[in-house]
C-alpha cells in the first residue's frame, strides 16, 4: 500500500485551497468533527445489528472505515493506492502486522484485508457506542501495561480467531529512531 506520490519534480495534485494554512486547518477540523460523529453513528448501527454473525457484521465496520477514508480524501487530500494486493493469500486465516503511526492504518486494514480481528488497547471499549461496536467485532482487547499477560492474551485469543478462519491484524508502534 502506498500513498500517491507528490514528490518534488512531479506536478502537485494538491488543491490550491489546501495550500492555505487556515483553510487546511479548517478542513482538518471539519474532518475530525465528521469522523467523531460518524464513528458514533456507525457504532450505534453496529450495536443495533450486533446479533448478526461476524461475517455479516464485518461489512458495517468496513463501511465505517471506507467512509472515514473517503472523508480524509475529500477534506485532507489523503489519497492512497494498494500495491501488491495480488500477493495476499486467498485461503486460510493469517496474521498481519501494520506499522502504527496514525489512525489511518487502523481504517485501512478494514478496507484492504479480509475480515480480521484487531488487537487494540482495552480503553477503546470505554468509548460509548464505539466500544460496544468494537467488542462485537471480536477483537482482542489488551491492557498494554500488563506485560506478559497481554502477550499471552494475544496468543490465546489470536489462536482461537485463526482457528475460526478470521485473520488477526496487529498494529505495532515503532520506537523512536525505529523505522
Buried (B, 14 or more C-beta within 10 A) or exposed (E): BEEEEEEEEEEEEEEEEBEEEEEBEEBEEBBEEBBEEBBBEBBBBBBEEBEBEBEEBBEBBBBBBBBBBEBBEEBBBBEBEEEEEEEEEEEEBBBBEBEBEEEBBBBBBBBBBBBBBBBBEBEBBEBEBBBBBBBBBBBBBBEEEEEEEBEEBBEEBBEBBBEEEBBBBBBEEEEEEEE
